[in-house]
Amino acid sequence: MSATPSSVSAARRSRRQRLALLVLAGGAVALAAACASAPSRPPVTLAPQVDLARFMGDWYVIGHIPTWPEREAVDAVERYDLRPDGRIQTTFTYRNGALDAPLRTMRPVGTVVDRRSNAVWTMQFLWPFEADYRVMRLAPDYSHVVIGREKRDYVWIMARTPTLPDATWRELVDFVAAEGYDVTKMRRVPQQPGGRGG
């Protein structure tokens, strides 16, 4: 008995569907293999040792690749206080857009993850979510610091004073660039003349 036109058409459709599925499956396998073999970026550099007691206190935000709330921040100061439970109470104060704007405050809590170096933290803004937070470079005299993340999306250059010498600023930006950040997104943060502290 010869096949009817409708059965031939159905068989062809079935073959085309199987072929399409094979092509899709093959593409998925190839993509997975490419992702698996693609070289991953090395971890960001970390400060070899952070003395938490020395690290506590006020840090002026000199420049950053900002998170969304910070994109127009000025007069920005980050303060760290070591709590009795070993966690770090953080108080981030800033003004939005102008030095005479009202002061805004955020109070995340830091947790040191790597107790050998004290350079890897998480920062919790909203329970139960924790953000990656890494002390990448710290001046020997604790006068300035670079804080970053493995994702290389946000970074902060901070100092104990409201300004940094231009040469130091350029050196730190070059360091951030060498770590794989897009420094065209860096933004200098205006500070109050003479600073304000806390």
Protein Blocks (a to p, Z undefined) as FASTA:
>chain_A
ZZdfklmmmmmmmmmmmmmmmmmmmmmmmmmmmmmmpccdddddddfbdcfklmgccddd
fbdcddfklmmgghiacdddddfkopacddddddehiakbccdddddddddfblmnopac
cddfbdcbdcddddfbdcfklpaccdddfklmaccdddfbfbdcfklmmmmmmmmmmnop
afklpccddddehijoZZ
